[in-house]
Amino acid sequence: MPSVFERRGSAARVRDIEPFRVVEILTRATELAAAGRDIVHMAAGEPDFATAPPIVEAGRAALAAGATYYSQPAGLPALREALSRYYQDEYGLDIPPSRIVVTPGASGALLLLSSLLLNPGESLLMSDPGYPCNRHFLRLVEARGQLVPTGPETRYQLTPELLAQYWQPHTAGALLASPANPTGSVLSREELAALSAATRERNGYLLVDELYHGLGYDVATPSVLEVDPDAFVINSFSKYFGMTGWRLGWLVAPEAAVPELEKLSQNLFISMSTMGQYAALACFEPATRAILDERRELFRQRRDFLLPALQDIGFEVPCTPQGAFYIYANASRFTDDSQAFCRQLLEDHGLALTPGLDFGHYRASEHLRFSYTTGLERLEVAVERLAKVLS
C-alpha cells in the first residue's frame, strides 16, 4: 500500500526547486573513483586544501575546553568583534559587532534574509547565470528570484540599465555577487555605487554576496558597504578561509534589522556550531592569513594555466575571471546540451565539470563551469584529456 507521502506528494514549493546538479555530478564522480576510475575533479566549488592548521588547532582547543554548548543566536561576541575588526583592517570600515550576525554558512544567511525581507509574491532581481540556490531560498518563503539574462557585454553582472528594464511592481530589490559564481567577475566601487543608487531610487533592498572576497586576482574587490552602509552583505568562512565543512558564515545588516534577524535565528537555528566559531577566531591571526594568502596565489597560478589552455582547445571565455576559482566557458563549438556533454566527459573520460544549467536558463545549455580547485598537475591531465577528445 502506498505511504501517505506517496499519495499526497511533496509541497508545491519543493517541486518548484530544481536539483543542484553539481551535487549529482560529485556523487557520480565519487562512485566512479571508488570503482577505480581516475577522475579529475573540476566540479565542486570547494577549495582542495584542508582547513589551515591554526584553525583546526583552535577548534581542537575549544572542544578540549568543553565548548560544546549553544552559543548566542547571533554568534559568539568574540567572533562578531573579530569580524568587526576584519572590516576595519580590510576595508577601513567601522562596522560595529552589533550589525554582524553569525550564521550556519552563507546558506543560513540567505535563508534569514529571504525570510526577513520578502513577502509572498515579491521578487529579487538576480543575474542569469548566477548561484542557483539563491532563487530556491526565495521560493521557500513564497517569493521568487527574478532572473535577468546577462552576458559578456556586462561581464555577466546586473547594471543600473538592466535594473530599470526589469524592475516590476513586485520587485523588492536586487541580489548581486562580487566576485561572482560561476563567472568570477568583480564589481568595481563605482559600479556598486551606481547599482546602490538605482536600487535605492526604487526603494528596494540591495543584497550582495561577498563569499569570494579574499580571492581576488587582478583588481580590487571592494565591499558594497564602502558605498552603501544600508546594504545587506552575505559572507562565509568556506571559500577564502577554507572552512567548508564547518558550516559557518555571517551577514552584515542595518542596525534596525538585527533584532528581527536574531528572532529568526533563534527559531530557525538556535545557534551555530560553537566549536566552529571558536575555531574561526583563528582565521584572523597573521600566521593563518599568511597561509590563506599563499593558497590564493596558487589559485591564481591555476587560473593563469587553465584559462589560455581552454581557449586554445576552442572554449570561448570572453571575460577573464577576476576572482573566485571558476571559469565560465562557452562550449557551443562542441555541444548544445551541456548537461549531456558533462555526463559524457565524466563517464567516458573521467572529467567532472558542472553544466551551465546549474546556474540559470540564459544560454545555459551552451556553457560549462570549470572549477580550478584541484592541483596544477591534475589540471594538466584534464587539459590533455580535453584536447585529445575535442581536437
Stockholm file with secondary structure:
# STOCKHOLM 1.0

chainA/1-391         MPSVFERRGSAARVRDIEPFRVVEILTRATELAAAGRDIVHMAAGEPDFATAPPIVEAGRAALAAGATYYSQPAGLPALREALSRYYQDEYGLDIPPSRIVVTPGASGALLLLSSLLLNPGESLLMSDPGYPCNRHFLRLVEARGQLVPTGPETRYQLTPELLAQYWQPHTAGALLASPANPTGSVLSREELAALSAATRERNGYLLVDELYHGLGYDVATPSVLEVDPDAFVINSFSKYFGMTGWRLGWLVAPEAAVPELEKLSQNLFISMSTMGQYAALACFEPATRAILDERRELFRQRRDFLLPALQDIGFEVPCTPQGAFYIYANASRFTDDSQAFCRQLLEDHGLALTPGLDFGHYRASEHLRFSYTTGLERLEVAVERLAKVLS
#=GR chainA/1-391 SS CCCHHHHHCCCHHHHTSCCCHHHHHHHHHHHHHHTTCCCEECCCSSCSSCCCHHHHHHHHHHHHTTCCSCCCTTCCHHHHHHHHHHHHHHHCCCCCGGGEEEESHHHHHHHHHHHHHCCTTCEEEEEESSCTHHHHHHHHTTCEEEEEECCGGGTTCCCHHHHHHHCCTTEEEEEEESSCTTTCCCCCHHHHHHHHHHHHHTTCEEEEECTTTTCBCSSCCCCGGGTCTTCEEEEESSSSSCCGGGCCEEEECCGGGHHHHHHHHHHHTSCCCHHHHHHHGGGGSHHHHHHHHHHHHHHHHHHHHHHHHHHHHTCBCCSCCCBTTEEEEECTTTCSCHHHHHHHHHHHHCEECEEGGGGCSTTGGGEEEEECCSCHHHHHHHHHHHHHHHC
#=GC SS_cons         CCCHHHHHCCCHHHHTSCCCHHHHHHHHHHHHHHTTCCCEECCCSSCSSCCCHHHHHHHHHHHHTTCCSCCCTTCCHHHHHHHHHHHHHHHCCCCCGGGEEEESHHHHHHHHHHHHHCCTTCEEEEEESSCTHHHHHHHHTTCEEEEEECCGGGTTCCCHHHHHHHCCTTEEEEEEESSCTTTCCCCCHHHHHHHHHHHHHTTCEEEEECTTTTCBCSSCCCCGGGTCTTCEEEEESSSSSCCGGGCCEEEECCGGGHHHHHHHHHHHTSCCCHHHHHHHGGGGSHHHHHHHHHHHHHHHHHHHHHHHHHHHHTCBCCSCCCBTTEEEEECTTTCSCHHHHHHHHHHHHCEECEEGGGGCSTTGGGEEEEECCSCHHHHHHHHHHHHHHHC
//
